[in-house]
Amino acid sequence: MLRLDGRVDVGVVGSGGVYAETREVSALLDWTREVLAPYGFTPDLSLPLVSVCRDELMFAFIDTVTSHWGHCFDLSSLAGLPLLGRTGLAAALGHAPDAGGRHRLVVLAFPHIGVDGDGRMGMVHRRGVPGVTTACGAVHIARQALVYGVSGVVLDPHDVEESLLVQRLRRVLGDGVVPDLPQVTEIVRRSAVEEMRLLLSGLATPELPVDFALFSGIVVHAGETDRVTLDSADVTVDGRQIDLLARARPDSS
Ligand SMILES: [Zn+2]
C-alpha cells in the first residue's frame, strides 16, 4: 500500500480493515501528475485511458481524471475489465498527442466496490433507489456464477462482457473455492493490469515510440464521496519499466 508522504487524508473504510488505506480520488490524481511530470507526462502531451466499470457511480471518478488529465479514452466494460483489445488500443494511440514523435498514455485501471453504512461489502445506497444495491453488480453476479459451477467456457453473444468476466475469473480460480467479493474484485484488478500490460507492451515501434503509465487500485464507494486504494503504479519509458510506488514510499526514499 502506498503512503503519499502523509500529505493526504488516509482513512479506513469497510469492515475488517480490508480497505485500510484509502485516499480521496483527487489526491490520487494530484499525485499521478506530480510523479509523472519528470518523465514528460503532462496533460497537454498525454492521453488518459480509463478502465472502470460502466456503473454510473464511476462517473465521479472519470470526472476527476478528466479534470486532471483531460478527456479520457474509455476502455470500460462491466466490472472494469478492459475488453477493447488490440484494435481498441490502437485507436486510442491514434488519438494521443504527438510530442516530437513520442506518444504518452496514462492508463488507470480501477474496479470498484460499495460499502454501505453498516460496513457491508459490495452494497451501496443509490439516490432514489430503495434499500441497497450491489456494487460491483457485475462482479457479484460473476462470483455467484462461479459458486454455482458455471464453467465460463460458453460465450453468450447476448451477454459478452459478463461471459468474458466469468471466463477470466474461472481461469484464475480454477476449480478452487470462490473467495469473497473483495478478493474477487482484487482478481479483477490484477486481470485488468495484466491485460493492459500485454496490450501496451506490443504498441511501440522504433518509428512510433510510446511511453505509458499504468495505475491501478480499487474505488470504494463509502458514504458521500468515493475513496480509492492505490495498488500499483509504474511508468514505462523507452521500454524500461519504473516502479513509482517504490519511489514514493517514505522509507525507501
Ligand atoms: Zn460495477
Boltz pocket constraint, residues with backbone or C-beta under 6 A from the ligand:
constraints:
  - pocket:
      binder: B
      contacts: [[A, 53], [A, 54], [A, 55], [A, 78], [A, 79], [A, 112], [A, 135], [A, 136], [A, 137], [A, 138], [A, 139]]
      max_distance: 6.0
